Each structure stands twice: as C-alpha cells, then as structure tokens.
Amino acid sequence: MKRALLAGAATIAGALSAHARDLRLEDFGAPSAIASISAFGATCDDAALTAAAAAGRTIIIDRMCAVSNDLALSGMMMWFVERGGGFRVANRKALTFADGATVVAGPYQIFSGPGAVRGLAFPKPEWWGDADQAASVQAAHDSAKFAALHRGVLTPRNTKYGVDLGCGFYTFARTIALSPVTWFPLQFTGCAAALGGTRIMASETFEGDALVDLVAPSSASEQNASFDVGQFQLVNNSAYSVTSLLRIGKDDGTSFNPTQQNRIHDIDFENFVNAIEWRNGRLIEFRRIGMFSTAPRAYCLNIDPTSSAGSFVGDADFYQMNCTPCRGTMASCSTGGSYTRNIWIKADHAGTGVAGLRFHAWIGYYSAKNVEIAASNGAAISDIWIETGSQFDGHGEEGGPVNGGIVEATATGTGSIIQNINIGNIYARASSPKHIGSAFTFSADADAAAGAGVNSISMEGTWIANDSAGGVLAHNVRGLKIDAIFASSGFVGQTAVRLEGSTSDVTIHLDMQYCLAPYLYDHAVVAQDTVSNVKVSPSAVSGCVRTPSSNSSRGTGIDLSGLWPRSSADGPSEAKGLAMLLGSTVGSLPGCNSSALGQIAYVTDASAAIWGARVAGGGSTKTLAICNGTNWVAR
C-alpha cells in the first residue's frame, strides 16, 4: 500500500517538474476514453463539436471553437477546457449543454461572443471573462436558471443550481438580477464575507439603483421560489451612487410566496444608502449580517412595500444583525444625521402592509432613529417583535449623530394602523447630547378607534437609559403595557412615562435607580388630557424622581397608587407641576425657554415635518413639538 502511494506521488511529481505550462489530463496517463477536439477535425466548429459529443468521451478543448448555429452538446460526458481554449458563440445563437454534460475549467475565460451559453448548473462567472464582470455573473446565473428549468433533461435531478462565486473582487458597472423561481433553487454564494473572501463592488461609473436585485417572479405559479444568498461583501462606490446594495422585490407588486423560509446570510454591507431595501415578499431568514456606512444618509434595513394594492412584506426573522449607519466624525454623521436609521419600517399606501417581523439579538449603533415604524394613508403595520439580546446605543460617544430615540411608531391618516408591537428584554440607550424627545414614542394623530391608530404595545423587561429626555411617550394609544428598568437620569422637566391624548388601557411597572441629582426626572408617570384606565402596579422609583406621579383631572380611572419612592439621600423635592399639552396653532404656543424645557405641544398648522426642525406656522400639518429650551421643534 505504502509503495503504491509513493509510486503515485512520484508520477505526479514527475508531471509537475516536466511541465511548466498548465497541467493537462494526459500528464497523468489518462485513459483512451479521453480525446482532444483535434481528433474530430482540423477546425473546431459545429461539425467537430457534434462529432465529439457523439463519441461519448471526455473531450479536451485546447483551442477556440466557433459555434455558428444553435448547438446542443448532450450526454453524460465531460468537456475539459484548457486555458486558451473555449467556445465563441455567434450572435443570436445558443450553445446548450444537455443531459448531464459537464464543463470543467479553471477561473479563466472560456466563453466569448454575443450568443448565449445555457444549461450549466453551477458555473463560474470567470468563464465569461472579466471585461464586464456584472455581465459575466448575470450570464452564469442565466445559464444555471435555464438548466434548472429543464432539470432532468439538461441536467441530472441531483444537481445544485446557482453561481460559483470565487474568492476575490468583482466590480459591477450595472445591476445584476437574481430571479429564482419554483424550479430554480438558486444558490448565490461566495467563499466568505470578509477580507480575503468574495467582494462585490460598485464601479465609480455604476448605472442603476441597486447593486444586486433579488427579483420575485411575475407568475404566481412560480413564486414558491427557493434561494440561498450570502457569504460575500457588497460595497458602494465613493460617490454612494448605488441607492440599495441589496433590493428584494419589484415595484409591480409581484412577490416571493414560498412554503419555507429562504436564507440571506453572512453578508457584509459597506458605505450604503440602503444596505437592504425590501419591497415585496415573505418568509426570509436573515442571519449574521454586518452593515457599516460612512454615507451622510444611511438605512441598514429599509422596509417599504410598493404602491401596488396588496403589496406585503413580512413573516421574516432577523438574527445577529449588526448595524452602524453613521460611522465617522461628528461632521460626517451630522450632515444627514436626521435621516439615519437602523431599522425603518414604513407603509404609506392603502391596501399595503407589513407584518410578522422578528428581530433577535440586533446590535445597533449611532443613528438619528434606531427603529422607526410609520403607517400612513390607510396602510397597516402589525406583529413586530424586537426581542431578547437586542441592543441599541444612541449615545454620542465618538461624535455620534443627532439621536431621535430608540423606537418611534407613528400612525397618521384615516385608516392607518400600527398594532401588536412587542419589545422584550432589550438594552436601549438614548443619550446623545443632541437628543430631544423620549427614548420610545408611540403616537397616532387621532383617537385609535374603529381599528385604526396605534394599538396593543407591549414592553417587557426593557432596560432604558436616557440622559437627556423622557423615557416613554404614548399619544392616542390604546392598549399599552410597560415593564421597564430606568437605570440613568433625565434632564430636569422630563417624565419617565408620559400618557397623552386619548391613550387608554395602560398598565405600568417601573424600576428606577442609579440616578444622581441634579439630573432627576420630575415625574415617574404623567397622565393628562383624556387618558383613561391607567394602572400602575407596585413600582420602585427611588431617587430618580422628584415626584412619584402626576395626573390630570380630566383623566378617568387613573390609579397611580402603585408608585412608591425608595429611600434616597436626595429625597423627593417639590413637584414642578404637570407638563400640560399646549397650543393648537403655532401662534398660540407660549415662550420656549429654559423654564419650559421639555414641555410638549401638539400644533395643527406646523409646516416643518422633519424631526428636530423648528416649527413654523402657515402649514396644514399636524405636528408634535417639544421645547428644547430655546425653540419649539418638531419631534
């Protein structure tokens, strides 16, 4: 046995030393079942290729073969293409590999010409050359798709289908479209999402909106598609000209409707405007994804259903996602700081919706709003879980951007609804020096009656730190449960939990600790306006709060007796009174100065709808505003 192994090694060593060129099968004493294409004609053309296919041998292609007509090379045989060999396919002609025919070649070009190459189940993009790498990857994808759609005829049924991305760099000047269908279980994977792995970059002359499109099929019968996409990097160019590095779904309302979750995993996104833009579809698992950007406006996950009636995004899981949408200096982050998001979920067309999203162990840094959920114009968003192990840091260390809070959910317009939002066992810190507003805001522009507005919000075991403003604001909310730990201080004049408008059916449990004077909340809970049916279970508010509770005489069924102070060296100080809901127009607002810091207003003629902008009269927009100590600003 040992002698046989040594003899085999000697044969290989001899072949290696005898040949400086690329290795060929003949170097290893290949059997007579292998033949060169030259055995079938002096010129490699359609006739020679047809004769070689009929021979049923493994064929060595050591020269360029001209395919002038539609040609099918079939049979369970191998086409071994050496460097310098290949197939040149004429315009509007197709070379098809069928019935188990296999191509073997290294990562060098073997296909050329304007015609098509079809039927290769798992080809390398390098086989189409690197002059236009996007076109090469697209050609490899299209060849595999053709093979899959003719499986059992062109390829054996036990074959996998997809694109074999190698380690190294691919530079795209245009969008590539991945289009799995029912009989095309697409595998589009590289070798690693790290340096030294597979890196897909946009060229400086890139044309298009997305670097990679994951396109749903138009036919409903083909929408049970299967795909496995991942193990590579997606990188924008220096001008950030690519709007979305990965876009899922089309604008025509077509959707993925599989029977099992598909996978998008192990991808590193860099310098994005949108890392992931999701327009349509359901049942996708996202796992181990890193997102880092220096763009002035960046969104890690942008969920925005298309305007087509019935457009839907949802039924998905997100595991171990890391998002830094603003990585850089204070100047670079603040340029578009009001626009950065970790997670942006919006639906703004009647009949469209988002539902069934579960976020597990999401780590989010430095963004104007970590999670924004917005329904408008009669759209619906429901069944969102932000769960155990998720961490959101909004603080301003290392020059972080303007911060607008951890979670903000707003429903505006007739028939718009947000419901069943669940936040559980997460870490939330909102303490940028530029942060104004509550860490968590849930708001509707009208009473949440008739199945509209904001309903059923649950916060379980949430750890909240907010050094510069309030904790939770609920405005026109029905059904709110808060179980939270406040482990940091608030500016004077702020409230841990503020209930406004027609908010009702609220249960609260608080544990507030580790606060140092003079940075103390004025109140643990403020209930005002027509707030009703509020119950505070036994809660410890310690020295973090000057006055345990406050409520408006207009409210009904308010029981705040569960609040009790812990012993504190500071002790409870005099209450500053209720922060009333002020004004109906901009002109009716009182002065905003240091004594009014943190007061809330809801005005009906504000024209400034962008968060943090100074409110102005003369518009027709309803805007929630807050006094920042100098001006009334939209919040």
Protein Blocks (a to p, Z undefined) as FASTA:
>chain_A
ZZmmmmmmmmmmmmmmmpmbdcdfklnopafkbccfklnojbdcfklmmmmmmnopacdd
fbdcddfbdcddedjddddddehiacdddehiacddeehiacddddddfbecjbdcehia
bbcfklnojkbmmlmmmmmmmmmmmmmmmghklpcfkbccdddddedddddfbdcddddd
fklccddddfbdcehiacddddfkbgcjbfbdcdddfblklmmccddeehiaddddfkop
afblbdgdjfkopacddfbdcddehiacehifblbdcfbdchiadehiadddfbfbdcfb
acdddfbehiacehiadehiacdfbgcdfklmmmmmmmgcfbdcddfbehiacehiaceh
iacehifblbacddeehiacehiaddehiacdfbfghhiacdebjbdcddedehiacehi
acehiadddfbfkbgcdfbdcddfbdceehiajehiadehiacddfkbcfbdcehiehia
dddddfbdcdehiafbdcehjbehiadddddehiacfbdcfbfbdcehjbehiacdddde
kjmbfblbacdfkbghiafklpccdddfkopaddebjaddehjbfklpccddfklgoiac
ddfkbfbfbghiacdehiabdcddddehlaccdZZ
